[in-house]
Amino acid sequence: MKGHTCSLLALLVVGLLSAIANGQTTFLTCKKCDRAPSLDSCSGSVKCADDETCFMDELITDQSTVVYTGGCRSKVVCKAGVSGSPSVGRRGLQKRSDLVACSRCCDIKKKSGALDCNARLCGIRYTDTNSTRCYLCDNNRGDAEQGDVDIPQDCLSETTCQSNEACGAERLDLSGKDSHKYTCLPKRICTLLTKEALKRKDECVTNPDPALCGNVGTGKRAATNQCTACCGDGLCNSGTCEQVIDRLYNLWKGGALDLDTLKQKSQPTTTAPLATNPPTPATTKSTQPPPPTNPATTQPPVATQTTQPPPTKPPATQPPVISVSTAPLTPATAAVVVSQASSTVAPNSPPTVTPNTVVPPNTVVPPNTTAIVG
C-alpha cells in the first residue's frame, strides 16, 4: 500500500515537472473582459475553478457597436450549446437590448507567454492588430509554420496577407475526419463567396431544411470541401468555418458588417452634441447678376362694386302758397308780392294759388303761374 502511494506521488511530480518544462500552467486562466471593445480594454486574466472553462461573447448593442464579454463559465453551460449555436443570434443576458453575434468556449491551458485561449475567440483582437493579419495553418503553403490542424484552437501561427486578400477558414473532410485549414484567400472571390454564404444562411434560418442546411458552406462544393468562409478583420479566421459564418451572419443582421470589406463597421462616436443657439444668417452682398425680370403685365382694372348709400328722397317741397290779399293792392305792392313768390318756387313747379282768391285787377302774374279768378 505504501509503495502504491509513493508511485502515485512520483507520477504527479513527473507530470508537474513536465508541465513546467513545457512552459504550460497547471490551471486554466481566461481573459477577463467586461463589455470591452477590444483586448486592450480587458482587465487582465482570471483563474477558473475546476468546473469552469473560458468563454468569450461578442455582443452587438442597440447602437450597432460591438463589445466583448469574457471570463470563466460553467462547463455545463458551455456543453449545453452556448459555445456552438443555440444562443447565438438571440438577445443576451448582458443587456436586454444586446444581440449575441458569437459565443464560444475553450479549455486549453495557455503556455508561458501565450494568450489565454478565449483571447482568440469570436474575433476579439488588439486595436493595433493589422487588418490583414490572419491565422495561417495550411499544408499547401511552404511558408506556413503549421499545416492543417484537427482542432481549430491548435492553429497558433499568423501571417500578413496581401492588401487584396482576406482571412479564410476551411473545413475539410478527409476520410471521414475533419481537418481545418486557415489561410489567405483573394478578396474578390471572398466577397462573392461570403455574400452567397450569408444568403444561404438566411434562407436556412427562415426555412430550415436539414437536407440543405446540414452543412452550410460557400462556393463550389468539392468532394472533400465541406465549408469555406472569409472575413476581413485582423485574426478573424479563428474557430471552425461554420463559426466564422455564424459570426458574420449575426454581425450582418445586426447592421455591424460591411459586405464590401467583410469587416466590422467602424464604431460610431457617442459624444453628446453641444447645445448652441441657431446662427444668425449674415447678410452678404451677392455678386450674382439679378435674375431677369419679366415685364409687368398690366391687368385690366377690376370693377369693384362700391356700395352707394341708398338714394334719399329730397324733402317734399310744398308748393308755395301765394296769399293774395283781399285788400286793394297798389301796383308797387303787387310787384313785391309776386317777386317773393317767384323766388321761392322751384323751377317747373307750378305754384298753387288758393282757390276762390280774387286777384285784383291790374295784378301782374308771373309766368307759369295759374291764377284762379273767382
C-alpha positions as CSV (number, residue, x, y, z in Angstrom):
1,M,0.0,0.0,0.0
2,K,2.8,2.3,0.9
3,G,4.6,1.6,-2.3
4,H,1.5,2.3,-4.4
5,T,1.1,5.7,-2.7
6,C,4.7,6.6,-3.5
7,S,4.2,5.6,-7.1
8,L,1.2,8.0,-7.4
9,L,3.2,10.8,-5.9
10,A,6.1,10.2,-8.2
11,L,3.7,10.4,-11.2
12,L,2.2,13.6,-10.0
13,V,5.7,15.1,-9.6
14,V,6.8,14.0,-13.0
15,G,3.6,15.5,-14.6
16,L,4.2,18.8,-12.8
17,L,7.8,19.0,-13.8
18,S,6.8,18.1,-17.4
19,A,4.2,20.9,-17.5
20,I,6.7,23.4,-16.1
21,A,9.3,22.3,-18.6
22,N,6.9,22.9,-21.5
23,G,6.0,26.3,-20.1
24,Q,2.4,25.3,-19.5
25,T,0.4,26.3,-16.5
26,T,-1.3,23.7,-14.4
27,F,-4.6,25.7,-14.1
28,L,-6.9,27.3,-16.5
29,T,-6.8,31.1,-16.9
30,C,-9.1,33.2,-19.0
31,K,-9.1,36.7,-20.3
32,K,-11.5,38.9,-18.3
33,C,-13.5,41.3,-20.4
34,D,-16.5,43.3,-19.4
35,R,-18.2,44.9,-22.5
36,A,-14.7,45.7,-23.9
37,P,-14.4,46.9,-27.5
38,S,-11.0,45.2,-27.8
39,L,-8.4,43.2,-25.9
40,D,-6.8,46.5,-24.8
41,S,-9.8,47.2,-22.7
42,C,-9.9,43.9,-20.9
43,S,-8.9,43.9,-17.3
44,G,-6.4,41.0,-17.3
45,S,-6.7,37.3,-16.7
46,V,-8.8,35.3,-14.1
47,K,-8.2,31.8,-12.7
48,C,-11.1,29.4,-13.3
49,A,-12.4,26.8,-10.9
50,D,-12.3,23.1,-11.7
51,D,-15.8,23.1,-13.0
52,E,-15.4,26.1,-15.2
53,T,-14.0,26.9,-18.6
54,C,-13.1,30.0,-20.6
55,F,-15.7,31.8,-22.8
56,M,-16.0,34.9,-25.0
57,D,-19.2,36.5,-26.1
58,E,-19.4,39.0,-29.0
59,L,-22.3,41.4,-28.4
60,I,-24.0,43.9,-30.7
61,T,-25.5,46.8,-28.8
62,D,-28.6,48.7,-29.8
63,Q,-26.3,51.4,-31.3
64,S,-24.7,48.8,-33.6
65,T,-21.4,48.8,-31.7
66,V,-19.5,45.6,-31.0
67,V,-18.3,44.8,-27.4
68,Y,-16.9,41.6,-25.8
69,T,-17.6,39.9,-22.5
70,G,-15.3,37.1,-21.4
71,G,-14.0,35.1,-18.5
72,C,-14.9,31.9,-16.8
73,R,-18.2,30.0,-17.3
74,S,-19.6,26.8,-16.1
75,K,-18.7,23.7,-18.2
76,V,-22.3,22.6,-18.0
77,V,-23.4,25.9,-19.6
78,C,-20.8,25.6,-22.4
79,K,-21.6,22.0,-23.1
80,A,-25.3,22.9,-23.3
81,G,-24.6,24.7,-26.5
82,V,-23.5,28.2,-25.6
83,S,-20.2,27.8,-27.4
84,G,-21.8,26.4,-30.5
85,S,-25.0,27.9,-31.6
86,P,-28.4,27.8,-29.8
87,S,-28.0,31.1,-28.0
88,V,-26.2,32.8,-30.9
89,G,-28.3,35.4,-32.5
90,R,-30.6,35.7,-29.5
91,R,-30.7,38.5,-27.0
92,G,-28.0,38.0,-24.5
93,L,-28.2,38.1,-20.7
94,Q,-25.8,41.1,-20.5
95,K,-28.5,43.6,-21.5
96,R,-31.9,43.0,-22.9
97,S,-31.0,45.1,-26.0
98,D,-27.8,43.2,-26.8
99,L,-27.6,40.8,-29.7
100,V,-25.2,37.8,-29.3
101,A,-23.2,37.6,-32.5
102,C,-20.8,34.9,-31.2
103,S,-20.5,32.8,-28.1
104,R,-17.7,30.3,-27.7
105,C,-15.9,28.3,-25.0
106,C,-12.4,26.8,-24.7
107,D,-10.4,24.9,-22.0
108,I,-6.9,25.0,-23.3
109,K,-4.3,25.9,-20.7
110,K,-2.0,28.5,-22.0
111,K,1.7,28.1,-22.4
112,S,4.1,30.6,-21.0
113,G,4.0,33.9,-23.0
114,A,0.9,32.8,-24.9
115,L,-2.5,34.4,-24.8
116,D,-5.4,32.9,-22.9
117,C,-7.4,30.7,-25.1
118,N,-10.5,32.9,-25.1
119,A,-8.4,35.8,-26.4
120,R,-8.6,34.1,-29.8
121,L,-12.4,33.6,-29.9
122,C,-15.2,35.5,-31.6
123,G,-12.8,37.9,-33.4
124,I,-11.7,39.9,-30.4
125,R,-8.3,41.4,-31.0
126,Y,-6.0,44.3,-30.0
127,T,-6.7,47.7,-31.6
128,D,-3.3,47.8,-33.2
129,T,-3.7,44.4,-35.0
130,N,-3.1,44.8,-38.7
131,S,-6.4,44.3,-40.6
132,T,-4.7,41.9,-43.0
133,R,-3.2,39.8,-40.2
134,C,-4.6,36.2,-40.4
135,Y,-4.1,32.8,-38.9
136,L,-2.1,30.5,-41.2
137,C,-2.2,26.7,-40.9
138,D,-2.1,25.4,-44.5
139,N,-0.5,22.3,-45.9
140,N,-0.3,23.9,-49.3
141,R,1.8,26.9,-48.3
142,G,5.6,26.4,-47.9
143,D,5.9,29.4,-45.7
144,A,3.4,28.2,-43.1
145,E,4.8,27.1,-39.8
146,Q,1.9,24.8,-39.2
147,G,-0.1,22.7,-41.6
148,D,-3.8,21.8,-41.4
149,V,-5.0,21.1,-37.8
150,D,-7.5,18.7,-36.4
151,I,-8.6,21.1,-33.6
152,P,-9.1,24.8,-34.5
153,Q,-7.6,26.1,-31.3
154,D,-4.3,24.4,-32.2
155,C,-3.7,26.9,-35.0
156,L,-1.4,29.5,-33.5
157,S,0.7,30.6,-36.5
158,E,0.0,34.0,-38.0
159,T,0.8,35.7,-41.3
160,T,0.3,39.1,-43.0
161,C,-1.9,38.7,-46.1
162,Q,-1.7,40.9,-49.1
163,S,-4.0,44.0,-49.3
164,N,-6.1,42.3,-52.0
165,E,-6.6,39.2,-49.7
166,A,-8.8,38.3,-46.8
167,C,-8.6,35.7,-44.0
168,G,-10.0,32.3,-44.9
169,A,-11.2,29.3,-42.9
170,E,-12.0,25.9,-44.4
171,R,-13.2,22.6,-43.0
172,L,-12.2,19.6,-45.0
173,D,-13.5,16.0,-44.7
174,L,-10.6,13.6,-45.1
175,S,-11.7,10.0,-45.0
176,G,-14.5,10.9,-42.5
177,K,-12.2,13.0,-40.3
178,D,-12.4,16.8,-40.1
179,S,-9.4,18.9,-40.9
180,H,-9.2,22.6,-40.6
181,K,-7.2,25.0,-42.9
182,Y,-6.5,28.6,-42.2
183,T,-5.0,30.8,-44.9
184,C,-5.2,33.9,-47.1
185,L,-7.8,34.0,-50.0
186,P,-8.4,36.5,-52.8
187,K,-10.7,39.3,-51.5
188,R,-12.7,39.5,-54.8
189,I,-13.6,35.8,-54.5
190,C,-14.1,36.0,-50.8
191,T,-16.7,38.8,-51.2
192,L,-18.8,36.8,-53.6
193,L,-18.5,33.6,-51.5
194,T,-19.4,35.4,-48.3
195,K,-22.5,37.1,-49.8
196,E,-23.7,33.7,-51.1
197,A,-23.0,32.1,-47.7
198,L,-25.0,34.8,-45.8
199,K,-27.9,34.5,-48.3
200,R,-27.9,30.7,-47.8
201,K,-27.6,31.0,-44.1
202,D,-30.6,33.5,-44.0
203,E,-32.7,31.0,-46.0
204,C,-31.8,28.2,-43.6
205,V,-32.7,30.4,-40.6
206,T,-36.1,31.4,-42.2
207,N,-36.9,27.9,-43.5
208,P,-34.6,25.3,-42.1
209,D,-34.2,22.2,-44.3
210,P,-31.8,19.6,-42.9
211,A,-31.2,18.2,-46.4
212,L,-29.9,21.6,-47.5
213,C,-28.8,23.3,-44.3
214,G,-27.0,20.5,-42.5
215,N,-23.6,21.9,-43.6
216,V,-24.0,25.5,-44.9
217,G,-20.9,26.2,-46.9
218,T,-20.0,28.6,-49.7
219,G,-18.7,28.4,-53.2
220,K,-18.0,25.3,-55.1
221,R,-18.5,22.1,-53.2
222,A,-15.7,19.8,-54.0
223,A,-15.8,16.1,-52.9
224,T,-13.8,16.9,-49.7
225,N,-14.5,20.6,-49.3
226,Q,-17.3,21.0,-46.7
227,C,-17.1,24.6,-45.8
228,T,-15.2,27.8,-46.8
229,A,-15.6,31.2,-45.1
230,C,-13.8,34.6,-45.4
231,C,-13.6,37.7,-43.2
232,G,-11.8,41.0,-43.4
233,D,-10.8,41.9,-39.8
234,G,-7.5,41.0,-38.3
235,L,-7.2,37.4,-37.0
236,C,-10.9,36.9,-37.6
237,N,-10.5,33.4,-39.1
238,S,-10.4,31.6,-35.7
239,G,-12.7,28.7,-34.8
240,T,-14.5,26.4,-37.3
241,C,-15.6,27.6,-40.7
242,E,-19.3,27.4,-39.5
243,Q,-18.5,29.5,-36.5
244,V,-17.0,32.2,-38.8
245,I,-20.1,32.2,-40.9
246,D,-22.4,32.3,-37.9
247,R,-20.5,35.3,-36.5
248,L,-20.6,37.2,-39.9
249,Y,-24.3,36.4,-40.3
250,N,-25.1,37.9,-36.9
251,L,-23.0,40.9,-37.5
252,W,-24.8,41.4,-40.8
253,K,-28.2,41.1,-39.3
254,G,-27.2,43.5,-36.5
255,G,-26.1,46.1,-39.0
256,A,-22.5,45.9,-38.0
257,L,-20.9,44.2,-41.1
258,D,-19.6,45.9,-44.2
259,L,-20.3,43.5,-47.0
260,D,-17.8,45.1,-49.3
261,T,-14.8,44.8,-47.0
262,L,-16.1,41.9,-44.8
263,K,-15.1,44.0,-41.7
264,Q,-17.0,45.2,-38.7
265,K,-18.3,48.7,-39.3
266,S,-16.4,51.4,-37.6
267,Q,-17.6,52.3,-34.1
268,P,-19.7,55.5,-34.2
269,T,-18.8,58.3,-31.9
270,T,-21.2,58.8,-29.0
271,T,-20.2,62.3,-27.9
272,A,-23.2,64.4,-26.9
273,P,-23.8,67.4,-29.2
274,L,-23.3,70.8,-27.6
275,A,-26.4,73.0,-27.3
276,T,-25.8,76.1,-29.4
277,N,-28.1,78.9,-30.5
278,P,-29.0,78.9,-34.1
279,P,-26.6,81.1,-36.1
280,T,-27.9,84.4,-37.4
281,P,-27.6,84.4,-41.1
282,A,-25.1,87.0,-42.3
283,T,-26.3,89.4,-44.9
284,T,-23.8,89.3,-47.7
285,K,-23.9,91.3,-50.9
286,S,-24.5,89.0,-53.8
287,T,-22.2,89.3,-56.7
288,Q,-24.5,87.4,-59.0
289,P,-26.4,89.5,-61.5
290,P,-30.0,90.0,-60.6
291,P,-32.4,87.4,-62.2
292,P,-34.2,88.6,-65.3
293,T,-37.5,90.2,-64.5
294,N,-40.5,89.8,-66.8
295,P,-42.1,93.0,-67.9
296,A,-45.0,93.8,-65.8
297,T,-48.2,93.0,-67.4
298,T,-51.0,95.5,-66.9
299,Q,-54.0,93.8,-65.6
300,P,-57.3,95.2,-66.6
301,P,-58.9,97.2,-63.8
302,V,-61.1,95.1,-61.7
303,A,-64.5,96.6,-61.4
304,T,-65.2,96.8,-57.8
305,Q,-68.7,97.3,-56.7
306,T,-69.0,100.3,-54.5
307,T,-71.9,100.4,-52.2
308,Q,-73.6,103.7,-52.7
309,P,-75.8,104.9,-49.9
310,P,-79.4,104.4,-50.8
311,P,-80.9,107.5,-52.6
312,T,-82.7,109.7,-50.3
313,K,-85.7,111.5,-51.5
314,P,-85.5,115.2,-51.2
315,P,-87.9,116.5,-48.7
316,A,-91.2,117.1,-50.3
317,T,-91.4,120.8,-51.0
318,Q,-94.9,122.0,-50.7
319,P,-95.7,124.3,-53.5
320,P,-95.6,127.9,-52.2
321,V,-98.9,129.3,-51.4
322,I,-99.4,132.7,-52.8
323,S,-101.5,134.5,-50.5
324,V,-103.4,137.2,-52.2
325,S,-104.6,139.9,-50.0
326,T,-108.2,141.0,-50.5
327,A,-107.3,144.5,-49.8
328,P,-106.8,146.7,-52.8
329,L,-103.2,146.5,-53.9
330,T,-101.2,149.2,-55.5
331,P,-99.1,148.2,-58.4
332,A,-96.0,148.5,-56.3
333,T,-97.3,146.2,-53.6
334,A,-98.4,143.6,-56.1
335,A,-94.9,143.6,-57.7
336,V,-93.3,142.9,-54.4
337,V,-95.6,140.0,-53.6
338,V,-95.2,138.4,-57.0
339,S,-91.4,138.8,-56.7
340,Q,-91.3,137.0,-53.4
341,A,-93.4,134.2,-54.7
342,S,-91.2,133.7,-57.8
343,S,-88.1,133.4,-55.6
344,T,-89.4,130.5,-53.5
345,V,-91.0,128.5,-56.3
346,A,-88.8,125.7,-57.6
347,P,-88.3,125.6,-61.3
348,N,-91.0,123.9,-63.3
349,S,-93.1,123.6,-60.1
350,P,-96.4,125.4,-60.6
351,P,-97.3,127.5,-57.6
352,T,-100.6,126.8,-56.0
353,V,-103.0,129.7,-55.7
354,T,-105.5,129.5,-53.0
355,P,-108.8,128.8,-54.7
356,N,-111.6,131.3,-54.6
357,T,-109.0,134.1,-54.2
358,V,-109.8,137.1,-56.2
359,V,-106.8,138.6,-57.9
360,P,-107.3,142.2,-58.1
361,P,-107.3,143.7,-61.5
362,N,-104.1,145.1,-62.9
363,T,-102.1,142.4,-61.0
364,V,-99.1,141.0,-62.8
365,V,-99.0,137.2,-62.7
366,P,-95.5,135.6,-63.1
367,P,-95.0,133.1,-66.0
368,N,-96.1,129.5,-65.4
369,T,-98.5,130.7,-62.7
370,T,-102.1,129.9,-62.9
371,A,-104.4,132.3,-61.3
372,I,-107.8,131.3,-60.4
373,V,-110.2,134.1,-60.8
374,G,-113.3,133.8,-58.7
